[in-house]
Amino acid sequence: MKIKEKDYYTTMELAKVLGISRISVFKRVRQGSILGQKIGRDYIIYKKDIDLEKLKTIIKH
């Protein structure tokens, strides 16, 4: 049985991928630099809505 890959990141997952804190992801979502959708008390970030390589470059500078 094949496990389907999710089409979104949680704030914690995206923080790990980007090498930043979860709080930093929250701040960027609230500022609008990362597009996220609020689900309960957390956010999800759809993979189709972000460019990981571009985000990594911006965050490193």
Order of alpha helices (4+ residues) and beta strands (2+ residues): beta-alpha-alpha-beta-beta-alpha
